[in-house]
Amino acid sequence: MKKYRVAMVLGAMLVPTLAMAQQAPTGASASRLDALFAQVEALKAEIASLKAAQSAPTAAASQSSGTSDSDKKNTVKIGTNGEVTLYGRIMAQAENVKVSNNAVAAENLTKNRVSAHNSNIGFKGNLDVGSGNAVFFQIEQRAPIDGTADSTFANRNSGVGFKGPWGTMLVGRWNTPYKDQTIKVDPFNETTLAANTFVMGQVSQRGDDDIFHARQKNVIQYWTPKVNGFSGKVHFTANEGKTLTTNPYTMSLALDYDQGPLFALFGYETHKDSGDLTAGATGLDKGTHVGGGYRFGGTTVSAIWERLSFHADRFGATAAADMSRNAWFLGASHKFNQVVLRGGYGVAGDQTGINTLAGGNKDTGAKGFYAMVGYALTGFKSLDKTEVFAQYVRLNNDKNASYVVTNNDGPNGGLDMVKSGAGRWAGATYSGVTLGVMTYF
């Protein structure tokens, strides 16, 4: 770099001399002029060589990794036309959580805890196979830094497949398209207690087998390319659990529009013979939602409406045939400088139809909201982002409802809340205050 600057200075010094020499190009002056021209050409060549040497490593690194300067540091080259990237999100929250107003057990529970709701680590890679096509893979798993036991490997989105101008095909374990759309309209992307899934994707008095915001095993998915803002996803699970009387599988479809400030979505999902069926029973559960949002300046507003229905399905020995419920959620976020405000409010309506579970359909709705403030220590970047945040979340169940705040944080929803059976926490009110930090790499 120093040599490059010296050459530039010398070149600048020679320019005036050359100009004066051009005014008297005769005799000895002409000879001196030829010598000066030769020196200038030599300096030009040296400057060009220094520029090439300076830029070559950066260009070569970008070409080999296929990534930008901001994220290539986590990517290594494999073979002659492949790469692998290490990535993750590490987060932890100190929480004070409480359950009260339990209509069945008439008891309250308050406790402090440390949680790592969505800490994860993974690596993904691509191998170019020509004609714009590539083989890709991803292996991702939870990183429970709070000490929660979790020995399953590749327990988050993990799979292998092909991608190209025609779209993407993968097999493995992956979010359903329906779940991805539910996350998209959540201002905090379902990463903490504050999530729209306190009313969306689940229904009162049901077990976790019947949630509609799941990551499923034995998955086959196809994603269309994006055309004029439109894209779609199709998802099937293999019916490995098929018996002489049941044929369990899941089908999920999603259609998205996302272009400019506007995004919109439609999702449909069915669960065939899911849940705890009694002998000889069959079932078909369905979920449908529509939603969208609008971005303007640093603000994003979103909304989603959902209908879940359960037909001839049984939980334990208690029938719950032909029951359905509607729910909706509104979300908003606003960023200014390094501060972000997020909030959400959701309502699940009473169940309707045939329902012989305890309490029937009356008073089976719930209302929940959350508010959050975050501060990004390194700015709102996709990589190397670190954010500290505080949040408050509250969920109020009606007398016969047993919605829970989260379905994946320990037994029974993480706060000893039971959704079904004689000991379920019907009518419970949940509240929580959290201070947390999360960092991406």
C-alpha positions, -999 to +999 in steps of 0.1 A: +000+000+000+029+024+008+046+016-025+013+024-043+011+058-027+047+067-035+041+058-071+010+080-073+030+110-058+058+105-083+033+104-111+017+137-100+051+153-097+061+144-133+029+158-149+039+195-147+074+187-159+060+168-188+037+197-197+066+221-198+087+198-219+059+196-245+062+233-251+098+230-265+101+197-282+133+204-301+169+191-299+180+182-264+145+190-251+131+163-274+154+137-259+144+147-224+108+145-234+112+110-246+128+100-214+100+116-194+074+097-214+092+065-207+092+072-170+055+080-170+047+047-188+067+027-164+049+044-134+016+037-150+024+000-154+036-002-118+005+015-105-017-009-125+002-039-111-002-026-075-039-021-080-043-057-093-023-072-065-044-052-039-078-063-053-070-099-063-074-115-028-108-098-022-121-108-056-109-143-053-124-147-018-158-134-029-159-156-060-150-188-041-174-183-013-203-167-032-210-145-002-208-108+005-180-092+026-204-091+056-209-128+060-181-146+042-161-148+073-183-177+085-180-195+051-153-219+040-147-234+006-150-272+001-137-289-030-136-268-061-172-255-063-188-259-029-190-240+004-201-245+040-214-217+063-216-218+101-244-197+116-265-195+147-285-174+172-276-175+209-301-160+233-310-162+270-337-146+291-341-140+328-378-144+335-404-139+362-435-159+352-468-165+369-499-186+365-530-176+384-568-179+384-567-217+377-604-227+379-597-264+384-569-266+409-575-231+424-538-225+429-512-200+418-476-206+407-449-179+404-413-186+397-381-172+383-362-190+356-335-187+329-346-197+294-330-201+260-362-204+240-348-203+205-310-206+208-297-226+179-266-234+159-262-249+124-242-252+093-254-252+057-237-257+024-240-256-014-224-276-041-227-262-077-236-290-101-238-267-132-266-251-153-276-229-124-284-259-102-269-268-068-271-295-041-277-279-007-279-292+028-286-278+063-282-293+098-295-272+126-303-279+163-313-262+195-285-249+217-301-249+252-274-228+270-297-227+301-289-264+307-322-279+295-316-315+285-318-319+247-298-347+232-315-350+198-292-340+170-306-321+139-338-313+158-345-280+140-348-274+102-324-300+087-325-315+053-309-320+019-321-312-016-317-295-049-323-259-060-322-240-093-342-217-115-370-242-113-373-239-075-362-259-044-369-295-034-359-309+000-364-339+023-357-340+060-371-323+091-386-288+085-411-262+094-444-267+077-452-238+053-482-230+074-459-225+105-435-202+085-464-180+075-476-177+111-441-166+121-439-141+093-467-119+107-453-121+143-432-090+150-406-110+170-407-141+148-418-165+175-384-164+193-395-158+229-425-161+252-439-131+232-453-149+202-486-150+183-488-187+189-504-181+223-537-181+204-527-190+168-520-226+156-535-243+187-569-247+202-581-250+238-584-285+254-562-301+228-528-318+231-496-308+213-502-335+186-528-311+171-509-278+169-507-261+136-473-244+140-451-275+140-417-286+127-423-321+113-402-352+105-401-372+074-409-342+052-409-337+015-412-301+004-412-281-029-408-243-031-416-225-063-393-197-076-405-161-068-423-146-099-436-110-098-437-112-060-456-145-059-442-178-045-456-210-031-447-241-010-460-276-009-453-300+020-461-336+027-450-360+054-444-397+047-471-419+062-446-441+081-471-446+109-497-463+087-516-492+102-544-514+090-569-488+103-552-454+102-531-435+077-514-406+095-498-378+074-497-340+071-502-319+040-495-282+040-498-255+013-488-219+013-491-191-012-472-158-006-470-124-022-441-102-011-431-072-032-423-037-022-440-026+011-468-051+008-469-088+018-499-112+019-503-149+026-528-178+024-521-211+041-540-245+043-530-276+063-545-309+071-536-336+097-549-370+088-554-394+117-533-373+141-535-370+179-544-398+204-570-418+184-588-446+201-589-480+185-605-479+151-610-441+151-599-419+122-597-381+120-591-352+097-580-319+113-578-287+091-563-253+094-568-223+072-554-188+076-551-156+056-530-126+065-505-099+054-488-067+063-475-034+052-440-018+057-436+020+056-405+038+069-393+019+100-428+006+107-444-028+099-480-037+107-495-072+102-526-092+107-537-128+104-571-147+107-573-184+113-599-212+115-590-246+129-614-276+128-612-311+142-633-339+128-639-373+145-606-370+163-603-383+199-579-372+227-576-401+251-610-416+256-630-384+252-645-375+218-640-341+203-657-346+169-666-318+145-653-290+167-639-257+153-627-223+164-616-189+149-588-167+160-570-135+149-538-116+157-526-080+151-489-071+152-468-040+148-432-030+151-413+003+147-375+009+144-358+042+150-320+044+151-310+013+172-343+011+192-372-012+182-407-014+197-428-045+191-463-054+201-491-079+194-527-087+204-546-119+197-580-133+204-592-169+201-630-173+199-652-199+216-652-234+201-683-244+182-698-278+171-697-311+188-674-311+218-679-334+248-647-324+266-650-309+301-669-277+299-681-281+264-678-251+241-689-224+264-661-200+277-634-217+256-618-185+242-587-165+252-571-131+248-534-123+249-510-095+242-473-086+245-452-055+244-414-053+239-386-028+236-353-038+222-319-021+216-296-033+189-260-028+201-246-033+166-274-020+145-302-040+128-280-062+105-288-098+096-253-109+107-234-099+138-265-084+153-268-083+191-299-070+207-309-066+244-347-065+251-374-063+277-409-077+273-442-083+290-467-110+280-501-118+293-526-145+283-561-146+298-581-179+294-618-180+297-632-203+324-631-235+303-601-226+281-566-239+285-544-221+260-507-219+268-480-194+261-455-217+245-455-254+234-418-260+233-403-249+265-402-279+288-430-302+300-466-290+298-458-257+281-429-247+304-450-235+334-467-267+346-497-259+325-518-289+313-540-285+283-562-316+287-574-341+311-588-338+347-558-317+359-557-292+331-553-256+341-587-243+328-592-206+331-556-199+339-541-164+334-505-164+324-481-134+327-444-130+324-417-103+325-384-109+307-350-093+303-330-109+275-301-108+251-297-124+217-268-124+193-265-137+157-234-150+140 
